[in-house]
């Protein structure tokens, strides 16, 4: 089964508020509308992916993109339920690309050269140390980043690579905290 992030799922990944635990976030990050549940289990073999996917679906963070939306019967006469019995409306479902497009500012801001140097140094030195030659593509993207948005786009890919590396896994959280502090300033 292939799942996509719902609007709530996209907000969870892109927002500052965290409602999910680390394992749930790991699975949610990997869900992209292309990977099957079997693929996720191969990449995240240390997690109980089936249980986490079921929880994410139940919580509304993911959905099956092939499930059609039920059409209303326009000939039926509506009956209104009392307000205390009305369930809250479901969040609208947007594709990942649509949510990312909505989150993009109209104009990219330029990055403070001093901040960029320090941030790039953290990203590049850790990629070199913990990823080696396997981090070459992310290293090139980091070096080419000219705006804060471009650099932020590199951070999530860099962090995922560090977390998945054998040597970087123990320090991935500390490194990410450093990066988040730099971006908060």
C-alpha positions in Angstrom: 0.0 0.0 0.0 1.2 3.5 -0.9 0.3 6.5 1.3 0.6 10.3 1.0 0.9 12.9 3.7 -2.4 14.7 4.4 -2.5 18.4 5.1 -2.0 17.6 8.8 1.0 15.4 8.0 2.6 18.2 6.0 2.0 20.7 8.8 3.6 18.2 11.3 6.7 18.0 9.1 7.0 21.6 8.3 5.8 23.3 11.5 7.5 24.0 14.7 4.9 22.1 16.8 5.6 18.4 17.2 2.6 16.2 18.0 4.2 12.8 17.0 7.0 10.9 18.6 10.3 10.3 16.9 9.4 6.9 15.4 6.1 8.2 14.0 7.9 11.3 12.5 10.6 9.1 10.9 7.9 7.1 9.1 5.9 10.2 8.2 9.0 11.9 6.7 9.6 8.8 4.5 6.0 8.7 3.2 5.9 10.4 -0.2 3.1 8.9 -2.2 5.6 6.7 -4.1 7.1 4.4 -1.5 5.1 1.4 -0.6 4.7 0.1 2.9 7.1 -2.7 2.0 9.7 -0.2 0.9 9.3 1.7 4.2 9.8 -1.5 6.1 13.0 -2.2 4.2 14.4 1.3 4.9 13.2 1.4 8.5 13.7 -2.3 9.5 14.2 -1.5 13.1 10.7 0.0 13.4 7.2 -1.6 13.5 6.2 0.2 10.3 2.8 -1.5 9.9 1.7 -0.4 13.4 3.0 3.2 12.9 1.4 3.5 9.5 -1.9 2.4 11.0 -1.5 5.0 13.8 -0.7 7.8 11.3 -3.7 6.9 9.1 -6.0 6.8 12.2 -4.6 10.1 13.4 -5.2 11.7 9.9 -1.5 12.4 9.0 -1.6 10.1 6.0 -4.2 8.8 3.5 -4.5 6.4 0.7 -4.4 8.5 -2.5 -6.4 5.9 -4.4 -9.5 6.0 -2.1 -12.1 8.1 -3.9 -13.9 10.8 -2.0 -17.6 9.9 -1.5 -20.0 12.0 -3.5 -23.0 13.4 -1.8 -26.5 12.4 -2.9 -27.9 15.7 -4.2 -31.4 14.3 -4.3 -31.5 13.5 -0.6 -33.1 15.9 1.9 -30.6 16.9 4.5 -31.3 16.5 8.2 -29.3 18.4 10.6 -27.8 16.9 13.7 -27.7 18.8 17.0 -24.4 20.7 17.3 -23.1 18.6 20.2 -23.3 15.5 18.0 -21.6 17.0 15.0 -18.1 15.6 14.3 -15.4 18.2 13.5 -14.7 18.6 9.8 -11.8 16.6 8.4 -8.7 18.5 7.3 -8.5 19.0 3.5 -6.1 16.8 1.7 -3.4 18.5 -0.3 -0.4 16.9 -2.1 3.0 17.4 -0.7 3.9 19.7 -3.6 0.9 21.9 -3.0 1.6 22.4 0.7 5.3 23.2 -0.1 4.3 25.6 -2.8 1.9 27.4 -0.3 4.7 27.6 2.3 7.2 29.2 -0.1 7.5 33.0 0.1 7.0 35.0 -3.0 10.6 36.1 -2.9 13.6 34.2 -1.5 15.4 36.1 1.2 19.1 36.4 1.1 21.1 34.8 3.9 23.4 36.7 6.2 26.9 35.9 5.0 28.3 35.3 8.5 25.4 33.0 9.4 25.6 31.2 6.1 29.3 30.5 6.6 28.8 29.1 10.1 25.8 27.1 9.1 27.4 25.7 5.9 30.5 24.8 7.9 28.4 22.7 10.4 26.6 21.0 7.5 29.7 20.4 5.3 32.1 19.3 8.1 29.5 16.8 9.5 28.6 15.5 6.0 32.3 14.9 5.3 33.0 13.3 8.6 29.9 11.1 8.9 28.9 10.5 5.3 32.2 10.5 3.4 31.9 10.0 -0.3 28.2 9.0 0.1 27.4 12.6 1.1 28.9 14.1 -2.1 25.5 15.1 -3.6 24.2 16.7 -0.5 27.6 18.5 0.0 27.3 20.0 -3.5 23.7 21.2 -2.8 24.9 22.8 0.5 27.8 24.5 -1.2 25.5 25.8 -4.0 22.8 27.2 -1.7 22.5 31.0 -2.2 19.5 31.8 -0.1 18.1 30.9 3.3 15.3 28.8 1.7 17.8 26.8 -0.4 19.9 26.1 2.7 16.9 25.1 4.7 15.9 22.7 1.9 19.3 21.1 2.2 19.0 20.7 6.0 16.3 18.0 6.0 18.1 15.9 3.4 21.4 16.3 5.3 19.8 15.4 8.6 18.1 12.3 7.2 21.4 11.2 5.7 23.3 11.8 9.0 20.6 9.9 10.9 20.8 6.9 8.6 24.6 6.7 8.6 26.3 4.3 11.0 28.7 6.8 12.4 26.3 9.8 12.4 23.3 8.2 14.1 24.6 8.9 17.6 25.2 12.6 17.0 22.4 13.4 14.5 20.2 15.0 17.2 23.0 17.2 18.6 24.0 18.4 15.1 20.3 19.1 14.3 20.0 21.2 17.5 23.0 23.3 16.4 21.5 23.8 13.0 18.1 24.8 14.4 19.7 27.3 16.8 21.5 28.9 13.9 18.3 29.1 11.9 16.4 30.6 14.8 18.9 33.5 15.1 
